[in-house]
Amino acid sequence: MTPEERELLKRTLSVAEENNELLRKIQRSMRLARFMTLLYWMFIIGAFAGAYYFIQPYIESAFSLYQGARQSPGNLNEIIDFINQN
């Protein structure tokens, strides 16, 4: 092997090692990004579920008010009292 070929082989090895290091960093970054995206969506879905859990009694009372108004539209005083209680 001539000295030029040996030097070319060393440079090729150096470039290959550098590329390998960069590819590993890119792969690590992609894994972290995927994990952070998963956490992001879990937080969003959890926030909606939590908000529904806390708002559910109000939704149910509004729905029962609507059902009551639908069943007896002439009984307006009961509906007004129900609204004033909540």
N, CA, C and O atoms as a printed pandas DataFrame, in Angstrom:
     atom_number atom_name residue_name chain_id  residue_number  x_coord  y_coord  z_coord
0              1         N          MET        A               1    0.862   -1.172    0.000
1              2        CA          MET        A               1    0.000    0.000    0.000
2              3         C          MET        A               1    0.911    1.239    0.000
3              4         O          MET        A               1    1.839    1.338    0.802
4              5         N          THR        A               2    0.636    2.153   -0.887
5              6        CA          THR        A               2    1.460    3.348   -1.003
6              7         C          THR        A               2    1.069    4.337    0.094
7              8         O          THR        A               2   -0.022    4.229    0.655
8              9         N          PRO        A               3    1.928    5.285    0.406
9             10        CA          PRO        A               3    1.609    6.282    1.438
10            11         C          PRO        A               3    0.379    7.125    1.080
11            12         O          PRO        A               3   -0.373    7.518    1.971
12            13         N          GLU        A               4    0.165    7.408   -0.208
13            14        CA          GLU        A               4   -1.016    8.180   -0.610
14            15         C          GLU        A               4   -2.296    7.386   -0.350
15            16         O          GLU        A               4   -3.300    7.926    0.115
16            17         N          GLU        A               5   -2.233    6.105   -0.657
17            18        CA          GLU        A               5   -3.411    5.261   -0.424
18            19         C          GLU        A               5   -3.690    5.137    1.071
19            20         O          GLU        A               5   -4.845    5.174    1.496
20            21         N          ARG        A               6   -2.639    4.991    1.863
21            22        CA          ARG        A               6   -2.807    4.900    3.306
22            23         C          ARG        A               6   -3.433    6.191    3.860
23            24         O          ARG        A               6   -4.337    6.135    4.693
24            25         N          GLU        A               7   -2.953    7.340    3.398
25            26        CA          GLU        A               7   -3.499    8.634    3.847
26            27         C          GLU        A               7   -4.967    8.767    3.418
27            28         O          GLU        A               7   -5.793    9.243    4.197
28            29         N          LEU        A               8   -5.293    8.360    2.214
29            30        CA          LEU        A               8   -6.666    8.398    1.730
30            31         C          LEU        A               8   -7.559    7.479    2.566
31            32         O          LEU        A               8   -8.700    7.829    2.870
32            33         N          LEU        A               9   -7.051    6.328    2.931
33            34        CA          LEU        A               9   -7.801    5.385    3.761
34            35         C          LEU        A               9   -8.045    5.969    5.156
35            36         O          LEU        A               9   -9.131    5.810    5.714
36            37         N          LYS        A              10   -7.048    6.635    5.711
37            38        CA          LYS        A              10   -7.200    7.262    7.034
38            39         C          LYS        A              10   -8.249    8.385    6.986
39            40         O          LYS        A              10   -9.088    8.501    7.879
40            41         N          ARG        A              11   -8.186    9.199    5.942
41            42        CA          ARG        A              11   -9.179   10.274    5.806
42            43         C          ARG        A              11  -10.582    9.706    5.629
43            44         O          ARG        A              11  -11.545   10.231    6.188
44            45         N          THR        A              12  -10.693    8.641    4.855
45            46        CA          THR        A              12  -11.995    7.997    4.654
46            47         C          THR        A              12  -12.529    7.462    5.972
47            48         O          THR        A              12  -13.713    7.611    6.274
48            49         N          LEU        A              13  -11.650    6.833    6.766
49            50        CA          LEU        A              13  -12.057    6.329    8.080
50            51         C          LEU        A              13  -12.489    7.476    8.981
51            52         O          LEU        A              13  -13.483    7.358    9.698
52            53         N          SER        A              14  -11.767    8.565    8.954
53            54        CA          SER        A              14  -12.107    9.725    9.775
54            55         C          SER        A              14  -13.474   10.291    9.388
55            56         O          SER        A              14  -14.288   10.611   10.254
56            57         N          VAL        A              15  -13.716   10.411    8.104
57            58        CA          VAL        A              15  -15.002   10.928    7.622
58            59         C          VAL        A              15  -16.139    9.960    7.979
59            60         O          VAL        A              15  -17.229   10.388    8.358
60            61         N          ALA        A              16  -15.877    8.670    7.856
61            62        CA          ALA        A              16  -16.904    7.677    8.190
62            63         C          ALA        A              16  -17.246    7.721    9.673
63            64         O          ALA        A              16  -18.417    7.605   10.036
64            65         N          GLU        A              17  -16.246    7.885   10.538
65            66        CA          GLU        A              17  -16.496    7.983   11.983
66            67         C          GLU        A              17  -17.274    9.251   12.315
67            68         O          GLU        A              17  -18.182    9.230   13.146
68            69         N          GLU        A              18  -16.918   10.343   11.668
69            70        CA          GLU        A              18  -17.638   11.600   11.887
70            71         C          GLU        A              18  -19.101   11.475   11.442
71            72         O          GLU        A              18  -20.005   11.937   12.138
72            73         N          ASN        A              19  -19.328   10.848   10.276
73            74        CA          ASN        A              19  -20.694   10.632    9.795
74            75         C          ASN        A              19  -21.480    9.751   10.757
75            76         O          ASN        A              19  -22.655   10.004   11.022
76            77         N          ASN        A              20  -20.830    8.720   11.275
77            78        CA          ASN        A              20  -21.492    7.825   12.219
78            79         C          ASN        A              20  -21.903    8.587   13.478
79            80         O          ASN        A              20  -23.003    8.390   13.995
80            81         N          GLU        A              21  -21.029    9.446   13.964
81            82        CA          GLU        A              21  -21.346   10.252   15.144
82            83         C          GLU        A              21  -22.524   11.187   14.873
83            84         O          GLU        A              21  -23.427   11.313   15.700
84            85         N          LEU        A              22  -22.509   11.836   13.722
85            86        CA          LEU        A              22  -23.604   12.740   13.368
86            87         C          LEU        A              22  -24.931   11.986   13.208
87            88         O          LEU        A              22  -25.979   12.465   13.639
88            89         N          LEU        A              23  -24.874   10.824   12.595
89            90        CA          LEU        A              23  -26.095   10.029   12.422
90            91         C          LEU        A              23  -26.654    9.580   13.766
91            92         O          LEU        A              23  -27.871    9.556   13.949
92            93         N          ARG        A              24  -25.796    9.230   14.694
93            94        CA          ARG        A              24  -26.262    8.843   16.031
94            95         C          ARG        A              24  -26.912   10.030   16.744
95            96         O          ARG        A              24  -27.923    9.868   17.427
96            97         N          LYS        A              25  -26.335   11.216   16.586
97            98        CA          LYS        A              25  -26.932   12.409   17.186
98            99         C          LYS        A              25  -28.303   12.701   16.579
99           100         O          LYS        A              25  -29.242   13.056   17.291
100          101         N          ILE        A              26  -28.410   12.551   15.270
101          102        CA          ILE        A              26  -29.692   12.776   14.594
102          103         C          ILE        A              26  -30.724   11.767   15.077
103          104         O          ILE        A              26  -31.878   12.122   15.320
104          105         N          GLN        A              27  -30.315   10.518   15.216
105          106        CA          GLN        A              27  -31.233    9.483   15.683
106          107         C          GLN        A              27  -31.684    9.773   17.115
107          108         O          GLN        A              27  -32.864    9.625   17.431
108          109         N          ARG        A              28  -30.763   10.181   17.976
109          110        CA          ARG        A              28  -31.100   10.528   19.360
110          111         C          ARG        A              28  -32.069   11.714   19.388
111          112         O          ARG        A              28  -33.018   11.734   20.172
112          113         N          SER        A              29  -31.823   12.678   18.543
113          114        CA          SER        A              29  -32.697   13.846   18.472
114          115         C          SER        A              29  -34.103   13.459   18.005
115          116         O          SER        A              29  -35.098   13.968   18.523
116          117         N          MET        A              30  -34.176   12.567   17.035
117          118        CA          MET        A              30  -35.483   12.124   16.538
118          119         C          MET        A              30  -36.249   11.367   17.617
119          120         O          MET        A              30  -37.460   11.539   17.757
120          121         N          ARG        A              31  -35.550   10.531   18.379
121          122        CA          ARG        A              31  -36.215    9.801   19.468
122          123         C          ARG        A              31  -36.745   10.760   20.521
123          124         O          ARG        A              31  -37.870   10.609   20.999
124          125         N          LEU        A              32  -35.934   11.745   20.881
125          126        CA          LEU        A              32  -36.373   12.731   21.861
126          127         C          LEU        A              32  -37.565   13.522   21.335
127          128         O          LEU        A              32  -38.508   13.785   22.081
128          129         N          ALA        A              33  -37.537   13.900   20.077
129          130        CA          ALA        A              33  -38.655   14.643   19.486
130          131         C          ALA        A              33  -39.926   13.808   19.479
131          132         O          ALA        A              33  -41.009   14.324   19.755
132          133         N          ARG        A              34  -39.804   12.528   19.169
133          134        CA          ARG        A              34  -40.958   11.629   19.172
134          135         C          ARG        A              34  -41.536   11.509   20.585
135          136         O          ARG        A              34  -42.754   11.540   20.763
136          137         N          PHE        A              35  -40.665   11.373   21.584
137          138        CA          PHE        A              35  -41.103   11.271   22.975
138          139         C          PHE        A              35  -41.786   12.560   23.426
139          140         O          PHE        A              35  -42.822   12.512   24.090
140          141         N          MET        A              36  -41.215   13.708   23.069
141          142        CA          MET        A              36  -41.807   14.990   23.458
142          143         C          MET        A              36  -43.153   15.196   22.772
143          144         O          MET        A              36  -44.064   15.764   23.375
144          145         N          THR        A              37  -43.299   14.752   21.534
145          146        CA          THR        A              37  -44.580   14.842   20.842
146          147         C          THR        A              37  -45.620   13.974   21.537
147          148         O          THR        A              37  -46.773   14.376   21.688
148          149         N          LEU        A              38  -45.211   12.792   21.955
149          150        CA          LEU        A              38  -46.120   11.916   22.690
150          151         C          LEU        A              38  -46.558   12.568   23.999
151          152         O          LEU        A              38  -47.741   12.540   24.338
152          153         N          LEU        A              39  -45.622   13.148   24.730
153          154        CA          LEU        A              39  -45.986   13.858   25.963
154          155         C          LEU        A              39  -46.919   15.027   25.688
155          156         O          LEU        A              39  -47.860   15.272   26.443
156          157         N          TYR        A              40  -46.657   15.740   24.613
157          158        CA          TYR        A              40  -47.490   16.883   24.238
158          159         C          TYR        A              40  -48.938   16.442   24.022
159          160         O          TYR        A              40  -49.863   17.051   24.559
160          161         N          TRP        A              41  -49.131   15.386   23.238
161          162        CA          TRP        A              41  -50.492   14.934   22.958
162          163         C          TRP        A              41  -51.149   14.343   24.191
163          164         O          TRP        A              41  -52.356   14.496   24.381
164          165         N          MET        A              42  -50.370   13.665   25.039
165          166        CA          MET        A              42  -50.938   13.148   26.284
166          167         C          MET        A              42  -51.407   14.300   27.171
167          168         O          MET        A              42  -52.450   14.205   27.818
168          169         N          PHE        A              43  -50.638   15.382   27.199
169          170        CA          PHE        A              43  -51.029   16.549   27.980
170          171         C          PHE        A              43  -52.308   17.178   27.415
171          172         O          PHE        A              43  -53.210   17.532   28.174
172          173         N          ILE        A              44  -52.389   17.316   26.104
173          174        CA          ILE        A              44  -53.573   17.905   25.479
174          175         C          ILE        A              44  -54.808   17.063   25.755
175          176         O          ILE        A              44  -55.843   17.595   26.154
176          177         N          ILE        A              45  -54.711   15.760   25.546
177          178        CA          ILE        A              45  -55.861   14.874   25.765
178          179         C          ILE        A              45  -56.213   14.837   27.248
179          180         O          ILE        A              45  -57.391   14.843   27.602
180          181         N          GLY        A              46  -55.216   14.799   28.108
181          182        CA          GLY        A              46  -55.469   14.819   29.556
182          183         C          GLY        A              46  -56.143   16.110   30.003
183          184         O          GLY        A              46  -57.012   16.093   30.875
184          185         N          ALA        A              47  -55.742   17.222   29.408
185          186        CA          ALA        A              47  -56.365   18.505   29.764
186          187         C          ALA        A              47  -57.842   18.510   29.362
187          188         O          ALA        A              47  -58.690   18.990   30.115
188          189         N          PHE        A              48  -58.149   17.977   28.175
189          190        CA          PHE        A              48  -59.548   17.900   27.766
190          191         C          PHE        A              48  -60.348   16.975   28.669
191          192         O          PHE        A              48  -61.484   17.285   29.028
192          193         N          ALA        A              49  -59.761   15.837   29.039
193          194        CA          ALA        A              49  -60.457   14.891   29.912
194          195         C          ALA        A              49  -60.674   15.513   31.290
195          196         O          ALA        A              49  -61.747   15.367   31.875
196          197         N          GLY        A              50  -59.670   16.200   31.806
197          198        CA          GLY        A              50  -59.803   16.861   33.099
198          199         C          GLY        A              50  -60.830   17.980   33.067
199          200         O          GLY        A              50  -61.613   18.138   34.003
200          201         N          ALA        A              51  -60.827   18.749   31.999
201          202        CA          ALA        A              51  -61.811   19.830   31.873
202          203         C          ALA        A              51  -63.222   19.253   31.803
203          204         O          ALA        A              51  -64.149   19.796   32.404
204          205         N          TYR        A              52  -63.384   18.163   31.077
205          206        CA          TYR        A              52  -64.708   17.536   31.006
206          207         C          TYR        A              52  -65.129   17.016   32.372
207          208         O          TYR        A              52  -66.298   17.121   32.744
208          209         N          TYR        A              53  -64.185   16.455   33.122
209          210        CA          TYR        A              53  -64.496   15.930   34.451
210          211         C          TYR        A              53  -65.014   17.046   35.362
211          212         O          TYR        A              53  -65.974   16.842   36.105
212          213         N          PHE        A              54  -64.381   18.230   35.309
213          214        CA          PHE        A              54  -64.806   19.325   36.166
214          215         C          PHE        A              54  -66.046   20.047   35.641
215          216         O          PHE        A              54  -66.791   20.625   36.432
216          217         N          ILE        A              55  -66.284   20.029   34.353
217          218        CA          ILE        A              55  -67.420   20.737   33.765
218          219         C          ILE        A              55  -68.650   19.832   33.656
219          220         O          ILE        A              55  -69.756   20.326   33.437
220          221         N          GLN        A              56  -68.477   18.540   33.803
221          222        CA          GLN        A              56  -69.566   17.580   33.623
222          223         C          GLN        A              56  -70.801   17.898   34.466
223          224         O          GLN        A              56  -71.906   17.812   33.931
224          225         N          PRO        A              57  -70.690   18.264   35.759
225          226        CA          PRO        A              57  -71.915   18.583   36.514
226          227         C          PRO        A              57  -72.695   19.755   35.916
227          228         O          PRO        A              57  -73.926   19.747   35.922
228          229         N          TYR        A              58  -72.000   20.740   35.410
229          230        CA          TYR        A              58  -72.676   21.882   34.796
230          231         C          TYR        A              58  -73.368   21.477   33.495
231          232         O          TYR        A              58  -74.470   21.937   33.195
232          233         N          ILE        A              59  -72.713   20.620   32.739
233          234        CA          ILE        A              59  -73.309   20.135   31.490
234          235         C          ILE        A              59  -74.559   19.317   31.793
235          236         O          ILE        A              59  -75.584   19.464   31.128
236          237         N          GLU        A              60  -74.466   18.456   32.804
237          238        CA          GLU        A              60  -75.626   17.632   33.162
238          239         C          GLU        A              60  -76.786   18.491   33.677
239          240         O          GLU        A              60  -77.942   18.222   33.351
240          241         N          SER        A              61  -76.489   19.517   34.476
241          242        CA          SER        A              61  -77.573   20.376   34.964
242          243         C          SER        A              61  -78.195   21.171   33.819
243          244         O          SER        A              61  -79.410   21.368   33.793
244          245         N          ALA        A              62  -77.381   21.628   32.877
245          246        CA          ALA        A              62  -77.918   22.341   31.725
246          247         C          ALA        A              62  -78.770   21.404   30.864
247          248         O          ALA        A              62  -79.810   21.809   30.346
248          249         N          PHE        A              63  -78.328   20.158   30.715
249          250        CA          PHE        A              63  -79.095   19.189   29.948
250          251         C          PHE        A              63  -80.415   18.868   30.638
251          252         O          PHE        A              63  -81.447   18.762   29.975
252          253         N          SER        A              64  -80.397   18.712   31.961
253          254        CA          SER        A              64  -81.651   18.444   32.674
254          255         C          SER        A              64  -82.574   19.661   32.605
255          256         O          SER        A              64  -83.793   19.508   32.532
256          257         N          LEU        A              65  -82.010   20.853   32.628
257          258        CA          LEU        A              65  -82.814   22.065   32.469
258          259         C          LEU        A              65  -83.474   22.087   31.095
259          260         O          LEU        A              65  -84.650   22.426   30.963
260          261         N          TYR        A              66  -82.702   21.720   30.079
261          262        CA          TYR        A              66  -83.244   21.661   28.728
262          263         C          TYR        A              66  -84.353   20.625   28.637
263          264         O          TYR        A              66  -85.395   20.889   28.037
264          265         N          GLN        A              67  -84.146   19.451   29.224
265          266        CA          GLN        A              67  -85.168   18.403   29.196
266          267         C          GLN        A              67  -86.428   18.855   29.933
267          268         O          GLN        A              67  -87.547   18.595   29.491
268          269         N          GLY        A              68  -86.232   19.527   31.049
269          270        CA          GLY        A              68  -87.383   20.030   31.795
270          271         C          GLY        A              68  -88.143   21.083   31.006
271          272         O          GLY        A              68  -89.374   21.108   31.019
272          273         N          ALA        A              69  -87.421   21.937   30.329
273          274        CA          ALA        A              69  -88.076   22.984   29.532
274          275         C          ALA        A              69  -88.803   22.369   28.340
275          276         O          ALA        A              69  -89.844   22.865   27.909
276          277         N          ARG        A              70  -88.253   21.305   27.826
277          278        CA          ARG        A              70  -88.880   20.648   26.685
278          279         C          ARG        A              70  -90.151   19.906   27.080
279          280         O          ARG        A              70  -91.118   19.862   26.319
280          281         N          GLN        A              71  -90.141   19.328   28.266
281          282        CA          GLN        A              71  -91.288   18.552   28.706
282          283         C          GLN        A              71  -92.433   19.443   29.184
283          284         O          GLN        A              71  -93.602   19.150   28.935
284          285         N          SER        A              72  -92.092   20.516   29.863
285          286        CA          SER        A              72  -93.161   21.387   30.366
286          287         C          SER        A              72  -92.828   22.849   30.094
287          288         O          SER        A              72  -92.316   23.550   30.967
288          289         N          PRO        A              73  -93.119   23.303   28.881
289          290        CA          PRO        A              73  -92.774   24.687   28.544
290          291         C          PRO        A              73  -93.637   25.709   29.297
291          292         O          PRO        A              73  -93.259   26.877   29.391
292          293         N          GLY        A              74  -94.751   25.300   29.815
293          294        CA          GLY        A              74  -95.610   26.240   30.532
294          295         C          GLY        A              74  -95.153   26.499   31.951
295          296         O          GLY        A              74  -95.619   27.452   32.576
296          297         N          ASN        A              75  -94.262   25.688   32.478
297          298        CA          ASN        A              75  -93.836   25.815   33.856
298          299         C          ASN        A              75  -92.545   26.623   33.933
299          300         O          ASN        A              75  -91.504   26.080   34.304
300          301         N          LEU        A              76  -92.591   27.881   33.596
301          302        CA          LEU        A              76  -91.416   28.750   33.499
302          303         C          LEU        A              76  -90.863   29.107   34.867
303          304         O          LEU        A              76  -89.656   29.314   34.996
304          305         N          ASN        A              77  -91.700   29.187   35.893
305          306        CA          ASN        A              77  -91.216   29.554   37.228
306          307         C          ASN        A              77  -90.250   28.509   37.780
307          308         O          ASN        A              77  -89.268   28.874   38.427
308          309         N          GLU        A              78  -90.495   27.235   37.546
309          310        CA          GLU        A              78  -89.583   26.191   38.016
310          311         C          GLU        A              78  -88.231   26.304   37.330
311          312         O          GLU        A              78  -87.194   26.088   37.957
312          313         N          ILE        A              79  -88.237   26.635   36.076
313          314        CA          ILE        A              79  -86.983   26.787   35.329
314          315         C          ILE        A              79  -86.182   27.980   35.874
315          316         O          ILE        A              79  -84.967   27.887   36.048
316          317         N          ILE        A              80  -86.851   29.069   36.136
317          318        CA          ILE        A              80  -86.175   30.251   36.684
318          319         C          ILE        A              80  -85.617   29.955   38.057
319          320         O          ILE        A              80  -84.505   30.382   38.368
320          321         N          ASP        A              81  -86.358   29.229   38.900
321          322        CA          ASP        A              81  -85.849   28.846   40.224
322          323         C          ASP        A              81  -84.636   27.934   40.112
323          324         O          ASP        A              81  -83.680   28.060   40.879
324          325         N          PHE        A              82  -84.679   27.023   39.164
325          326        CA          PHE        A              82  -83.569   26.107   38.970
326          327         C          PHE        A              82  -82.317   26.884   38.546
327          328         O          PHE        A              82  -81.215   26.584   39.006
328          329         N          ILE        A              83  -82.483   27.861   37.687
329          330        CA          ILE        A              83  -81.335   28.678   37.253
330          331         C          ILE        A              83  -80.789   29.489   38.421
331          332         O          ILE        A              83  -79.573   29.627   38.555
332          333         N          ASN        A              84  -81.645   30.019   39.253
333          334        CA          ASN        A              84  -81.203   30.823   40.382
334          335         C          ASN        A              84  -80.487   29.983   41.433
335          336         O          ASN        A              84  -79.637   30.508   42.152
336          337         N          GLN        A              85  -80.807   28.694   41.544
337          338        CA          GLN        A              85  -80.135   27.824   42.504
338          339         C          GLN        A              85  -78.702   27.562   42.092
339          340         O          GLN        A              85  -77.828   27.443   42.950
340          341         N          ASN        A              86  -78.442   27.470   40.806
341          342        CA          ASN        A              86  -77.094   27.162   40.337
342          343         C          ASN        A              86  -76.404   28.454   40.012
343          344         O          ASN        A              86  -75.246   28.448   39.594
